[in-house]
Amino acid sequence: MKNCLRFLSIVLIAIVLLPHGRLQAQSEHTKKLMDGAKKEGRVVWYTSMAIDTSKPLLDAFMKEYPFLKADLVRAGEEQLMTRILSEVRAGKWAFDSIATSAISTLVDRDLMAPYQFPERTAYMSEFKDSQGYWTAIYVNNLVLAYNTALVAPKDAPKTYSDLLDPKWKGKILMDSTDYDWFGTLITVWGREKAVKYMEALARQDIQWRRGHGLVAQLLAAGEAPLGWAYNFRIERMKKDGAPVEWVDTFAPIVATVNGIGLSAKPNHPNAARLLIDFALSKKGQQMIRGMRRIPARSDVEPLAPKMEQSKLNLKAVPKEVYLRLDDYAREFRKIFGL
């Protein structure tokens, strides 16, 4: 009995002390970064994240660390990549940290440094680089959505092949730059099957627009009954009373992962690591959720149960697609006559 009580005491002590030890280690890690960041005084963050997401996140970061000033450089994926490559060729390393869905292309060009932030275990393997070069801030799932005033749930397409039904001809809205979606389906289905499908889809007289946000807005306005949009945006619009819904049965649903990482040559390395830690912390990820996006962190609930990542047949855009994006873009435009 005495030995049993002694064993239970040891177990209870371990349970109490283990979280404290983790917190202490994390606190020491943060304190060390803070000491270095105070000397640096600034951080420069490049991102393709929408301004209504990136700026509030950065403002909250500066409130958390008021001794730091932060410069936000926000641009689209293509413009951001062009800017970075041009700066680096000129010998200028202006960014300390970057958040973009094309971050793997920067890793491939040796423009990123690995950083194993303390809480990476809270992220699924699909949402982080195995060597620590990046971790996802949020995920964009490209889904088929429909206007519920024009299409009954039972009649909505449930699979890719359903979209080829003649009744949907001229009634599908799409973003004219969905090259990564196209490339990902080629990697999943194989080139022959994917190209054959895209050629059939092209005969459906797709209604092209620029931007998934615009597609979602036009869909809600009734311009077309179907459209390809991000499910976080459809959920936002549903909560605001728009007549829209999305389909969760497509296989696969292509997911764009927006990852954050550390520059290979940061001018403010400690401040940059603090920013990464903040964006990926539970607090930062709850902010992402509060802005009605899909947080990548596993212990932060999505906007709606239907958006639970484990319940969807997701396929993240592979690095190889980004490396050959220009080729996929040319082929996409050729097939669809853009």
C-alpha positions in Angstrom: 0.0 0.0 0.0 2.8 2.4 0.9 4.6 1.7 -2.4 1.4 2.3 -4.3 0.8 5.6 -2.6 4.4 6.6 -3.3 4.0 5.7 -7.0 0.8 7.8 -7.2 2.5 10.7 -5.6 5.3 10.6 -8.2 2.7 10.4 -11.0 0.8 13.4 -9.6 4.0 15.4 -9.2 5.0 14.6 -12.8 1.6 15.7 -14.0 1.8 19.0 -12.2 5.4 19.8 -13.1 5.5 18.7 -16.8 3.3 21.6 -18.1 5.3 24.0 -15.9 8.5 22.7 -17.4 7.2 23.2 -20.9 6.0 26.7 -20.1 9.3 27.6 -18.5 11.2 26.3 -21.5 8.9 28.3 -23.8 9.2 31.4 -21.6 13.0 31.2 -21.7 12.9 30.8 -25.5 10.6 33.9 -25.8 12.7 35.9 -23.3 15.8 35.2 -25.3 14.1 36.3 -28.5 12.7 39.4 -26.8 16.1 40.5 -25.6 17.5 40.2 -29.1 14.4 41.9 -30.7 14.6 44.9 -28.4 18.0 45.6 -29.9 16.7 45.2 -33.4 13.7 47.3 -32.9 11.9 46.4 -36.1 10.7 43.5 -38.3 9.8 43.5 -42.0 7.0 41.1 -43.0 6.3 40.3 -46.7 2.9 38.5 -47.3 0.3 37.7 -49.9 -2.3 37.5 -47.2 -5.3 39.8 -47.7 -4.8 43.2 -45.9 -7.9 42.6 -43.8 -6.2 39.5 -42.3 -2.5 40.5 -42.3 -2.8 44.0 -40.9 -4.9 43.1 -37.8 -2.6 40.2 -37.1 0.5 42.4 -37.3 -1.2 45.1 -35.2 -1.9 42.5 -32.5 1.7 41.4 -32.7 2.9 45.0 -32.1 0.5 45.4 -29.2 2.0 42.2 -27.7 5.6 43.5 -28.3 5.3 47.4 -28.2 9.0 47.8 -28.4 8.9 46.7 -32.0 7.9 48.5 -35.2 6.7 46.5 -38.1 6.7 47.1 -41.8 4.1 45.3 -43.8 4.7 44.6 -47.5 1.5 43.1 -49.0 1.2 42.0 -52.6 -0.3 39.2 -54.7 1.6 35.9 -55.0 3.1 36.7 -58.4 4.1 40.3 -57.6 5.6 39.2 -54.3 7.7 36.5 -55.8 8.9 38.9 -58.5 9.8 41.5 -55.9 11.8 39.1 -53.7 13.7 37.6 -56.6 14.5 41.0 -58.0 15.7 42.3 -54.6 17.9 39.2 -54.0 19.5 39.4 -57.4 20.4 43.0 -56.6 22.0 41.8 -53.3 19.2 43.2 -51.1 17.5 41.0 -48.5 14.7 43.3 -47.3 12.3 40.7 -45.8 12.7 39.1 -42.4 9.8 36.8 -42.6 7.3 35.9 -45.3 3.8 34.4 -45.4 2.7 33.1 -48.8 1.2 30.0 -50.4 4.2 29.8 -52.8 6.7 29.6 -49.9 8.1 26.2 -51.1 9.4 27.9 -54.2 11.5 30.2 -52.0 12.8 27.2 -50.0 13.8 25.5 -53.3 15.8 28.7 -54.2 17.6 28.7 -50.8 15.9 31.9 -49.7 14.5 30.5 -46.5 16.1 29.3 -43.2 14.6 26.5 -41.1 13.1 27.5 -37.8 11.6 25.0 -35.4 9.2 27.1 -33.3 8.3 25.6 -30.0 4.7 24.6 -30.7 5.0 22.9 -34.1 3.5 19.7 -32.7 0.1 21.4 -32.7 0.2 21.3 -36.6 -0.6 18.3 -38.8 2.3 17.1 -40.9 0.5 18.2 -44.1 0.6 21.8 -42.8 4.3 22.1 -42.0 7.6 21.5 -43.7 9.4 18.5 -42.3 12.7 20.4 -42.0 11.0 23.5 -40.4 11.3 25.9 -43.4 7.6 26.8 -43.0 4.4 26.2 -41.1 0.9 27.0 -42.3 -0.9 30.0 -40.9 -4.2 29.1 -42.6 -5.6 27.0 -45.4 -7.8 27.9 -48.3 -10.0 25.1 -49.6 -11.3 25.6 -53.1 -14.7 24.2 -53.3 -17.8 24.1 -55.6 -20.4 26.5 -54.2 -24.0 27.1 -55.3 -26.7 29.6 -54.9 -29.4 28.0 -52.7 -32.1 30.2 -54.3 -31.3 28.7 -57.7 -30.1 25.2 -56.8 -31.7 22.8 -54.3 -29.1 20.9 -52.1 -30.2 17.6 -53.6 -29.6 18.9 -57.1 -26.1 20.4 -56.5 -23.2 18.6 -58.2 -21.5 16.1 -55.8 -18.5 15.1 -57.9 -16.3 16.5 -60.6 -18.1 14.4 -63.2 -21.4 15.9 -62.2 -20.2 19.3 -63.5 -20.1 17.9 -67.0 -23.9 17.5 -67.1 -25.3 19.5 -70.0 -27.7 21.3 -67.7 -24.7 23.2 -66.2 -23.5 24.6 -69.5 -22.8 28.3 -69.2 -23.8 28.3 -65.5 -20.4 27.8 -63.8 -18.3 30.7 -62.5 -14.5 30.2 -62.2 -11.4 32.2 -61.5 -9.3 32.6 -64.7 -6.0 32.0 -62.8 -6.8 28.6 -61.1 -3.5 27.2 -62.3 -2.5 25.6 -59.0 -5.9 23.8 -58.9 -5.3 22.5 -62.4 -1.8 21.4 -61.7 -2.8 19.6 -58.5 -5.5 17.6 -60.2 -2.9 16.6 -62.8 -0.7 15.2 -60.0 -3.6 13.4 -58.4 -5.4 12.0 -61.4 -2.5 11.7 -63.9 -2.0 13.9 -66.9 -4.2 12.0 -69.4 -7.3 11.8 -67.2 -6.9 15.4 -66.0 -6.4 16.9 -69.4 -9.3 14.9 -70.8 -11.6 16.1 -68.0 -10.5 19.8 -68.4 -11.2 19.6 -72.2 -14.7 18.4 -71.4 -15.1 21.1 -68.7 -14.1 23.7 -71.2 -17.0 22.7 -73.4 -19.3 23.8 -70.6 -18.8 27.4 -71.5 -17.2 28.4 -68.2 -18.0 32.0 -67.0 -14.6 33.5 -66.2 -13.9 36.1 -63.6 -10.7 37.2 -61.8 -10.7 36.5 -58.1 -12.4 33.9 -55.9 -13.9 36.7 -53.8 -15.6 38.2 -56.8 -16.9 34.7 -57.9 -18.4 34.3 -54.4 -20.1 37.7 -54.6 -21.5 37.1 -58.0 -22.7 33.7 -57.0 -24.6 35.2 -54.0 -26.1 37.8 -56.3 -27.5 35.1 -58.6 -25.3 35.8 -61.7 -24.8 32.0 -62.0 -26.0 29.0 -59.9 -22.5 27.4 -59.5 -19.1 28.8 -58.8 -15.6 27.8 -57.5 -14.7 29.7 -54.3 -13.0 29.3 -51.0 -15.2 27.6 -48.4 -14.2 30.1 -45.6 -15.7 32.9 -47.7 -18.9 31.0 -48.4 -19.2 30.3 -44.6 -18.7 34.0 -44.0 -21.5 34.9 -46.5 -23.8 32.3 -45.1 -23.5 33.8 -41.6 -24.4 37.2 -43.1 -27.5 35.7 -44.7 -26.4 35.2 -48.3 -28.1 32.3 -50.2 -25.0 30.2 -50.7 -23.7 26.8 -49.7 -20.7 24.6 -50.6 -20.2 21.0 -51.5 -17.9 18.9 -49.3 -17.9 15.6 -51.3 -15.5 16.5 -54.2 -12.4 14.3 -54.3 -10.0 15.8 -53.9 -10.7 19.3 -52.6 -7.6 21.3 -53.5 -6.1 23.2 -50.5 -3.8 26.1 -50.8 -1.6 26.3 -47.7 -0.4 29.8 -46.7 2.8 29.2 -44.8 5.0 31.5 -42.8 8.8 31.2 -42.5 12.1 32.9 -41.8 14.3 34.6 -44.4 17.7 33.0 -45.1 19.3 36.4 -44.3 17.0 38.3 -42.0 18.1 41.7 -40.8 16.0 41.3 -37.7 16.2 37.6 -36.9 14.9 37.7 -33.3 12.0 39.9 -34.1 11.2 37.7 -37.1 11.1 34.6 -35.0 8.8 36.4 -32.5 6.4 37.2 -35.3 6.4 33.6 -36.5 5.8 32.4 -33.0 2.9 34.8 -32.5 1.2 34.0 -35.8 1.4 30.3 -35.1 0.5 30.5 -31.4 -3.0 29.5 -30.2 -3.8 33.2 -29.7 -2.7 34.1 -33.2 -4.6 31.2 -34.7 -7.7 32.2 -32.8 -7.4 35.6 -34.4 -7.2 33.9 -37.8 -10.4 32.1 -37.0 -12.0 35.3 -35.7 -11.3 36.8 -39.1 -13.4 33.9 -40.5 -10.5 32.0 -42.1 -9.5 28.4 -41.6 -6.7 28.2 -38.9 -4.1 25.5 -39.6 -3.5 24.8 -36.0 -5.2 21.5 -34.9 -6.3 22.7 -31.4 -8.3 25.7 -32.8 -11.8 24.8 -34.1 -12.8 25.8 -37.6 -15.6 28.2 -38.4 -18.1 25.4 -38.8 -18.1 21.7 -38.1 -18.4 21.0 -41.9 -15.0 22.6 -42.3 -13.2 20.2 -40.1 -10.1 19.3 -42.1 -10.0 15.6 -41.2 -13.5 15.2 -42.7 -12.6 16.5 -46.1 -10.7 14.8 -48.9 -8.0 17.4 -49.1 -5.0 17.6 -51.3 -2.5 20.4 -50.6 -1.0 22.0 -53.7 2.4 20.2 -54.1 5.7 22.0 -54.3 6.2 20.6 -57.8 3.1 22.5 -59.0 4.5 25.8 -57.8 7.8 25.1 -59.4 6.1 24.5 -62.8 3.3 27.0 -62.3 4.2 28.9 -65.5 3.9 25.7 -67.6 0.5 24.8 -65.9 -0.7 28.4 -66.6 0.1 28.2 -70.3 -1.6 24.8 -70.6 -4.7 25.9 -68.6 -5.1 29.0 -70.8 -4.7 26.9 -73.9 -7.3 24.3 -72.9 -9.9 26.9 -71.8 -9.1 29.4 -74.6 -8.1 32.2 -72.3 
